[in-house]
Every structure is written in structure tokens, then in C-alpha cells.
């Protein structure tokens, strides 16, 4: 049976894996938003002058360049968020790997002592 440090490490491992799932889910959400922005920007390339923009319940005619600037700004922000989440993922993955190695060493040590 696992002793207390083993159980604490297993609990930590479970928490890290839950955090990893949350970060991965957020990253996926932002990647979908990024694709939508890229598609919108691609469509804007076809329209050079004025386009319709929706703001809440209102649709209005505006300059294509203004919409492009707005979408590129949003794209930049989402890109930064994705990079941040990727760093978090890497950090958590490293912690998980280290913790798994520690758990395996303790399990092997306990088997040898039995």
C-alpha cells in the first residue's frame, strides 16, 4: 500500500493533469478563434473598399481597412494568448514528467524493500 508521500504525489499528479486539460481546452478555443479571424481577413482581401460590420444588434457599412486593423489586432492578442498557454503546457508537462519519475523511483524502491 502506498505511504503518505506517495499518495500526496499521486494527488499532485492528478491536479497537474487536470490543469493540463484546462490549458489544452483554452488553447483549442483560441486556436478556433484564430482560424475564424484568418478566414475573415482572407475574405476581406476580396473586398477593397467598404464592408458590413456587425456590432451587437446593428449592421453598418464601414471601411475595409478599419475592419482589417481591428481583426489583425485581435489576431495578435490571441496569438500571444496561445503562446502563453503553450508555455504553461510545457511547464506543466515538465512537472508531470518529474513527478512521474519520482513516483516510479519510490515504487521501485518499495518493491525492492518488500
Protein Blocks (a to p, Z undefined) as FASTA:
>chain_A
ZZfklmmmmmmmmmmmmmmmmmmmmmmmmmmmmmmmmmmmmmmmmpmkbccddehjaccd
ddfklmmmmmmmmmmmmmmmmmmmmmmmmmmmmmmmmmmmmmmmmmmmmmmmZZ
